Amino acid sequence: MPALAPDLISVFSALPSACVLLSPELIIEAASDSFVAISNQSRADIVGRALADVFPDNPNDPVAHSVADVRAALQQVVASGQPNELPAQLYALADPEHPGQFIEHYWQARHTPVLDEQGRVTHLIQTVVNITAETQAAAQLHDAQVREKAARDAADWQRGELARIFEQAPVAIATYRGPNFVIELANPLVLELWDRTPAQAIGTPLFELLPEITGQGFDDLLNHVMATGENHVAKEMLSTIVRNGQPESVYWDFVYLPLREDDGTITGAMVVATEVSAQVQARQQIQDLNDQLAAVNRALHESNAELLANQEEVLKVQQLLEGNVAERTRQLESALTEAEQHRTALTQQQGLLSQILGQVPAGIATLIGPEHRFSFVNEHYQALSGSRAQLGLTAAEVFPEAVEQGFIGLLDQVYTTGQPFQGRDMPIVLTDPATGQQINRHLDFSYQPLLSDQGQTLGILAFIVDVTDKALAQQQAEALQAQLRGGTQPIH
């Protein structure tokens, strides 16, 4: 192939586009100044060498194929005499400042044949456009979109998880918005307690939905929470609500929490409540029994006074009665002491209700998968476990003593069948990790399956209330009733 004329090389060098003149054997015969600039090499290092030698594939990339793609495209132009274009090609140019390292570039190439009078290809012109910045920006945009989608998917999963917990929680939960306390969210349990449907409740002001609670102090409490941003915790608060069309007196443990926007503005309130009517009524029953014992003692004293007419007989009867009265008095004092101890223990165990799902007035935990691994526990549950419940551990690892007692089997049953389990006043023996001693407890608890949108069981939501004191109080009430039935008969 004859050498190119110097004036032709000069003209080619001055071309504004980045292009290179190739022989049919793909040897570089001339290059524009723009091409030399983007190649990171000198003209002397380019001209006279094969294109594949000047721009080899990255030896550190085992799947690089740019050299083969470009060679195939150029050979097609030589064979057909027709131009063609290649999409973006990755070129790994040697880094002149760091020998042995490469800098990634993306070029878009067009190949044009130079024909003689007989239509034979005498040369090829490769014109390239450096699209590195655009390609990398597109890749970064794609990566950002992938990350954003992953973040959205994670957020959607978390929202779904919270929604399942909200819907399946065995405590009453509702949220109110605005100065009229319009009901925004209400879980099934609070709707059941209100005796209202979702269609009736959602979007309706609280005191319009439940007019019977107006004037019972709830509006003042909610206004205070909205105005100050302070939580309000109530213990055994009495209220009257309408159930099945009839007014009913109930007792509540509940907490009012302010709802804040991102800027800190308070726009609503949340309530998390548990009905404790049964506990209050049990305590009142004990008090009634104590009053009955006191009445019996008064009657005995009155009988003693009537028998003083006969001193000798009175003395005998008095000695007998004093023994009985002393025993009754001792039993009464013991019962009162135990009742006071019960009230003190109950008061100590009733902690402040705090943030929703973090400090609801019950032990709460979520267990994921068929092995029942802990994914969340609140302070009440952690206290019940003796600080043994660690995230990632299985229920059997945290409570090995509960395996033979059947509680792990109940978890397996709920996870397999998808049916909830309710336990009332169930005895359990727990191990105190600090002392190794066995502790007898009575628990009210529920195992609720956490279901996916397709109804598949993902895990179990455990809500536990320690009712040991209530069980002891019930036992005490039964003992006092037995005592009354066996009490001293009046003396005639």
HUSUL-V977978 format. One record per residue. N is the residue number from 1. RES is the residue in one letter. SS is DSSP state (hx for helix, st for strand, lp for the rest). OMEGA is omega in degrees with one decimal (none if undefined). D_LAST is the distance of its C-alpha to the last C-alpha in whole Angstrom. Layout:
# HUSUL-V977978
[[N	RES	SS	OMEGA	D_LAST] [N	RES	SS	OMEGA	D_LAST]]
This chain:
# HUSUL-V977978
[[1	M	lp	-178.7	146] [2	P	lp	179.7	148] [3	A	lp	179.4	147] [4	L	lp	178.2	146] [5	A	lp	-178.4	148] [6	P	hx	-178.8	147] [7	D	hx	176.9	147] [8	L	hx	178.3	144] [9	I	hx	179.8	142] [10	S	hx	179.2	142] [11	V	hx	-178.3	141] [12	F	hx	-179.3	138] [13	S	hx	-176.2	137] [14	A	lp	179.8	137] [15	L	lp	-176.3	135] [16	P	lp	-178.2	132] [17	S	lp	177.9	130] [18	A	st	-177.0	128] [19	C	st	-178.6	131] [20	V	st	179.6	132] [21	L	st	-174.8	136] [22	L	st	170.7	135] [23	S	st	176.8	138] [24	P	lp	176.4	137] [25	E	lp	176.3	136] [26	L	lp	172.4	134] [27	I	st	-179.4	136] [28	I	st	179.7	135] [29	E	st	177.5	138] [30	A	st	-180.0	137] [31	A	st	176.8	134] [32	S	lp	179.3	134] [33	D	hx	-179.7	133] [34	S	hx	179.3	129] [35	F	hx	179.5	129] [36	V	hx	-176.7	130] [37	A	hx	-175.3	127] [38	I	hx	-178.1	124] [39	S	hx	-178.1	125] [40	N	lp	179.3	125] [41	Q	lp	177.2	128] [42	S	lp	179.2	132] [43	R	hx	-179.2	134] [44	A	hx	179.1	136] [45	D	hx	-175.0	133] [46	I	hx	-171.6	133] [47	V	lp	178.2	136] [48	G	lp	-179.4	138] [49	R	lp	176.8	135] [50	A	st	-178.1	133] [51	L	hx	-178.8	130] [52	A	hx	178.4	127] [53	D	hx	-179.8	128] [54	V	hx	-178.4	128] [55	F	lp	179.7	125] [56	P	lp	173.2	123] [57	D	lp	177.1	119] [58	N	lp	-178.8	117] [59	P	lp	179.3	117] [60	N	lp	-179.0	113] [61	D	lp	-175.0	112] [62	P	lp	-178.3	113] [63	V	lp	179.2	112] [64	A	lp	-176.1	115] [65	H	lp	-177.7	117] [66	S	hx	-178.6	119] [67	V	hx	-179.7	122] [68	A	hx	-179.7	122] [69	D	hx	-178.3	121] [70	V	hx	179.7	124] [71	R	hx	-179.5	127] [72	A	hx	-180.0	126] [73	A	hx	-179.8	126] [74	L	hx	178.6	129] [75	Q	hx	176.4	131] [76	Q	hx	177.5	130] [77	V	hx	178.8	132] [78	V	hx	-176.4	135] [79	A	hx	-173.7	135] [80	S	hx	-174.4	134] [81	G	lp	-179.2	136] [82	Q	lp	178.8	133] [83	P	lp	173.0	131] [84	N	st	179.7	127] [85	E	st	176.0	124] [86	L	lp	172.5	121] [87	P	lp	-177.1	117] [88	A	lp	178.5	116] [89	Q	st	178.5	117] [90	L	st	174.9	115] [91	Y	st	177.0	118] [92	A	st	-178.1	117] [93	L	st	178.7	120] [94	A	st	179.4	120] [95	D	lp	-176.3	119] [96	P	lp	-178.6	122] [97	E	lp	-178.5	120] [98	H	lp	-178.1	118] [99	P	lp	179.4	120] [100	G	lp	178.3	118] [101	Q	lp	-174.2	116] [102	F	st	178.0	116] [103	I	st	-178.2	115] [104	E	st	173.3	114] [105	H	st	175.4	116] [106	Y	st	179.6	116] [107	W	st	171.0	119] [108	Q	st	-169.7	120] [109	A	st	171.1	124] [110	R	st	-177.1	126] [111	H	st	-177.1	129] [112	T	st	178.5	133] [113	P	st	170.8	136] [114	V	st	-172.4	139] [115	L	st	172.6	142] [116	D	lp	-175.7	146] [117	E	lp	179.2	148] [118	Q	lp	178.2	147] [119	G	lp	177.9	144] [120	R	lp	-179.0	143] [121	V	st	178.0	140] [122	T	st	178.5	142] [123	H	st	173.7	139] [124	L	st	176.2	135] [125	I	st	174.6	134] [126	Q	st	177.8	130] [127	T	st	-177.0	128] [128	V	st	174.8	125] [129	V	st	180.0	122] [130	N	st	-179.5	120] [131	I	lp	-177.3	116] [132	T	hx	-176.4	114] [133	A	hx	-179.5	112] [134	E	hx	-178.7	111] [135	T	hx	179.6	110] [136	Q	hx	177.9	108] [137	A	hx	178.2	107] [138	A	hx	178.5	106] [139	A	hx	178.2	104] [140	Q	hx	177.6	102] [141	L	hx	179.0	101] [142	H	hx	179.1	100] [143	D	hx	179.5	98] [144	A	hx	178.7	96] [145	Q	hx	178.2	96] [146	V	hx	179.1	94] [147	R	hx	179.9	92] [148	E	hx	178.5	91] [149	K	hx	178.7	90] [150	A	hx	179.0	88] [151	A	hx	178.0	86] [152	R	hx	179.1	85] [153	D	hx	179.0	84] [154	A	hx	179.3	82] [155	A	hx	178.4	81] [156	D	hx	179.9	80] [157	W	hx	180.0	78] [158	Q	hx	177.8	76] [159	R	hx	177.9	75] [160	G	hx	179.4	74] [161	E	hx	178.4	72] [162	L	hx	179.5	70] [163	A	hx	178.4	70] [164	R	hx	177.7	69] [165	I	hx	-179.7	66] [166	F	hx	-176.4	65] [167	E	hx	-172.7	65] [168	Q	hx	-177.4	63] [169	A	lp	178.7	61] [170	P	lp	171.1	57] [171	V	lp	-177.9	56] [172	A	st	-179.0	57] [173	I	st	175.5	60] [174	A	st	175.7	62] [175	T	st	-178.7	65] [176	Y	st	178.9	66] [177	R	st	172.1	70] [178	G	lp	-176.4	71] [179	P	lp	178.4	69] [180	N	lp	177.7	68] [181	F	lp	177.1	66] [182	V	st	-176.5	68] [183	I	st	-178.9	66] [184	E	st	178.4	69] [185	L	st	177.0	67] [186	A	st	-178.1	64] [187	N	lp	-174.5	63] [188	P	hx	-176.2	61] [189	L	hx	180.0	57] [190	V	hx	176.0	58] [191	L	hx	177.9	59] [192	E	hx	178.8	56] [193	L	hx	178.2	54] [194	W	hx	-173.7	55] [195	D	lp	179.4	56] [196	R	lp	176.6	59] [197	T	lp	175.5	63] [198	P	hx	-179.3	65] [199	A	hx	178.3	68] [200	Q	hx	-170.2	65] [201	A	hx	-172.2	64] [202	I	lp	179.5	68] [203	G	lp	-179.3	70] [204	T	lp	174.7	67] [205	P	st	-174.7	66] [206	L	hx	-173.7	62] [207	F	hx	169.5	61] [208	E	hx	178.1	63] [209	L	hx	-177.1	61] [210	L	lp	-176.5	58] [211	P	hx	-176.7	57] [212	E	hx	-178.8	53] [213	I	hx	177.0	54] [214	T	lp	179.5	56] [215	G	lp	178.4	54] [216	Q	lp	174.5	52] [217	G	lp	-177.9	54] [218	F	hx	179.6	56] [219	D	hx	178.3	59] [220	D	hx	179.7	59] [221	L	hx	-180.0	58] [222	L	hx	178.3	61] [223	N	hx	178.8	64] [224	H	hx	178.5	63] [225	V	hx	180.0	64] [226	M	hx	-175.8	67] [227	A	hx	-173.5	68] [228	T	hx	-175.1	67] [229	G	lp	-179.0	68] [230	E	lp	174.2	64] [231	N	lp	172.8	62] [232	H	st	-179.9	58] [233	V	st	179.4	55] [234	A	st	-177.8	52] [235	K	st	177.1	49] [236	E	st	179.2	46] [237	M	st	-178.9	47] [238	L	st	174.6	45] [239	S	st	176.4	48] [240	T	st	177.3	47] [241	I	st	-179.6	50] [242	V	st	175.5	51] [243	R	st	-179.3	50] [244	N	lp	177.0	51] [245	G	lp	-177.3	51] [246	Q	st	176.2	48] [247	P	st	-176.8	47] [248	E	st	177.6	45] [249	S	st	-179.1	44] [250	V	st	178.1	45] [251	Y	st	-175.4	45] [252	W	st	156.8	49] [253	D	st	-178.4	50] [254	F	st	175.0	54] [255	V	st	171.1	57] [256	Y	st	-179.7	60] [257	L	st	176.4	63] [258	P	st	174.7	67] [259	L	st	-174.7	70] [260	R	st	171.0	73] [261	E	lp	-178.9	77] [262	D	lp	-179.9	79] [263	D	lp	178.7	80] [264	G	lp	180.0	77] [265	T	lp	178.7	76] [266	I	st	-177.7	72] [267	T	st	-178.0	72] [268	G	st	-179.6	69] [269	A	st	178.2	66] [270	M	st	175.3	64] [271	V	st	171.5	60] [272	V	st	-169.9	58] [273	A	st	173.1	55] [274	T	st	177.2	52] [275	E	st	-178.2	49] [276	V	lp	-178.5	45] [277	S	hx	-177.4	43] [278	A	hx	179.7	41] [279	Q	hx	-179.3	41] [280	V	hx	-179.7	39] [281	Q	hx	177.0	37] [282	A	hx	179.1	36] [283	R	hx	178.4	35] [284	Q	hx	177.9	33] [285	Q	hx	176.6	31] [286	I	hx	179.8	30] [287	Q	hx	178.4	30] [288	D	hx	178.5	27] [289	L	hx	176.4	25] [290	N	hx	178.8	25] [291	D	hx	178.9	24] [292	Q	hx	177.1	21] [293	L	hx	178.8	20] [294	A	hx	179.0	21] [295	A	hx	177.7	18] [296	V	hx	179.4	15] [297	N	hx	178.2	16] [298	R	hx	179.2	16] [299	A	hx	178.5	13] [300	L	hx	178.6	12] [301	H	hx	179.3	14] [302	E	hx	177.5	12] [303	S	hx	177.8	8] [304	N	hx	-178.6	11] [305	A	hx	-178.3	12] [306	E	hx	-175.9	10] [307	L	hx	-178.5	9] [308	L	hx	-178.8	13] [309	A	hx	176.9	13] [310	N	lp	-171.0	13] [311	Q	hx	-176.7	16] [312	E	hx	178.9	16] [313	E	hx	178.7	12] [314	V	hx	-178.4	12] [315	L	hx	179.5	15] [316	K	hx	-179.4	14] [317	V	hx	-178.1	11] [318	Q	hx	179.0	14] [319	Q	hx	178.7	16] [320	L	hx	-177.3	14] [321	L	hx	-179.6	13] [322	E	hx	177.1	17] [323	G	hx	179.9	18] [324	N	hx	-179.1	16] [325	V	hx	179.2	17] [326	A	hx	179.1	21] [327	E	hx	178.6	21] [328	R	hx	-179.9	20] [329	T	hx	178.7	22] [330	R	hx	179.9	25] [331	Q	hx	179.5	25] [332	L	hx	179.5	25] [333	E	hx	178.2	28] [334	S	hx	179.5	29] [335	A	hx	178.6	29] [336	L	hx	179.1	30] [337	T	hx	179.6	33] [338	E	hx	178.5	34] [339	A	hx	178.9	34] [340	E	hx	176.7	36] [341	Q	hx	177.8	38] [342	H	hx	179.8	39] [343	R	hx	179.6	40] [344	T	hx	179.8	42] [345	A	hx	180.0	44] [346	L	hx	179.2	44] [347	T	hx	-179.4	46] [348	Q	hx	-176.6	48] [349	Q	hx	179.3	49] [350	Q	lp	178.1	50] [351	G	lp	176.5	53] [352	L	lp	173.9	55] [353	L	lp	-175.7	57] [354	S	lp	-171.9	61] [355	Q	lp	-178.5	64] [356	I	lp	179.8	63] [357	L	lp	176.2	64] [358	G	lp	-176.6	64] [359	Q	lp	173.2	61] [360	V	lp	-174.3	58] [361	P	lp	177.4	55] [362	A	lp	173.1	55] [363	G	st	-178.1	57] [364	I	st	177.6	60] [365	A	st	172.3	63] [366	T	st	-179.0	66] [367	L	st	-171.4	67] [368	I	st	172.8	70] [369	G	lp	-177.6	72] [370	P	lp	177.3	71] [371	E	lp	177.1	70] [372	H	lp	177.5	68] [373	R	st	-177.8	70] [374	F	st	173.4	68] [375	S	st	176.5	70] [376	F	st	171.0	67] [377	V	st	174.7	64] [378	N	lp	-173.9	62] [379	E	hx	-179.7	61] [380	H	hx	-179.7	57] [381	Y	hx	-179.8	58] [382	Q	hx	178.3	60] [383	A	hx	179.4	57] [384	L	hx	-178.3	55] [385	S	lp	-175.2	58] [386	G	lp	179.7	59] [387	S	lp	179.1	62] [388	R	lp	-173.5	63] [389	A	lp	179.0	64] [390	Q	lp	-179.3	68] [391	L	lp	179.1	70] [392	G	lp	177.4	72] [393	L	lp	176.6	70] [394	T	st	178.9	68] [395	A	hx	179.3	64] [396	A	hx	178.0	65] [397	E	hx	-178.4	67] [398	V	hx	-177.2	64] [399	F	lp	179.7	61] [400	P	hx	-178.8	62] [401	E	hx	-178.0	58] [402	A	hx	-176.8	58] [403	V	lp	-178.0	60] [404	E	lp	178.9	58] [405	Q	lp	172.0	55] [406	G	lp	-175.5	57] [407	F	hx	177.0	57] [408	I	hx	176.2	61] [409	G	hx	176.3	61] [410	L	hx	176.3	59] [411	L	hx	178.1	62] [412	D	hx	-178.7	65] [413	Q	hx	-179.2	63] [414	V	hx	-179.0	63] [415	Y	hx	-176.1	67] [416	T	hx	-174.1	68] [417	T	hx	-174.8	66] [418	G	lp	179.9	66] [419	Q	lp	-179.8	62] [420	P	lp	176.7	60] [421	F	st	177.7	57] [422	Q	st	177.3	53] [423	G	st	-179.3	51] [424	R	st	175.5	47] [425	D	st	-177.8	45] [426	M	st	179.4	47] [427	P	st	176.5	47] [428	I	st	177.0	50] [429	V	st	179.8	51] [430	L	st	179.1	54] [431	T	st	175.0	56] [432	D	lp	-176.4	56] [433	P	lp	-178.0	60] [434	A	lp	-175.7	59] [435	T	lp	-176.2	57] [436	G	lp	-178.4	58] [437	Q	lp	176.8	54] [438	Q	st	-177.4	52] [439	I	st	177.9	50] [440	N	st	178.9	47] [441	R	st	169.5	47] [442	H	st	-173.3	46] [443	L	st	158.7	49] [444	D	st	-178.0	49] [445	F	st	173.6	53] [446	S	st	171.2	55] [447	Y	st	-179.2	59] [448	Q	st	176.3	61] [449	P	st	172.8	65] [450	L	st	-171.4	68] [451	L	st	172.4	70] [452	S	lp	178.2	74] [453	D	lp	178.8	75] [454	Q	lp	178.9	76] [455	G	lp	179.7	73] [456	Q	lp	179.7	73] [457	T	st	177.7	71] [458	L	st	-177.6	72] [459	G	st	-176.1	69] [460	I	st	174.2	65] [461	L	st	-177.3	63] [462	A	st	173.4	60] [463	F	st	-173.4	57] [464	I	st	173.6	54] [465	V	st	178.5	51] [466	D	st	-177.3	49] [467	V	lp	179.7	45] [468	T	hx	-179.0	44] [469	D	hx	179.0	41] [470	K	hx	179.3	40] [471	A	hx	178.2	40] [472	L	hx	178.9	38] [473	A	hx	178.5	36] [474	Q	hx	177.8	35] [475	Q	hx	178.8	34] [476	Q	hx	179.8	32] [477	A	hx	179.6	30] [478	E	hx	178.7	29] [479	A	hx	179.5	28] [480	L	hx	177.6	25] [481	Q	hx	178.3	25] [482	A	hx	179.7	24] [483	Q	hx	179.0	22] [484	L	hx	-179.4	20] [485	R	hx	-179.5	19] [486	G	lp	-176.0	18] [487	G	lp	-176.9	16] [488	T	lp	178.1	12] [489	Q	lp	177.3	9] [490	P	lp	-177.4	7] [491	I	lp	-180.0	4] [492	H	lp	none	0]]
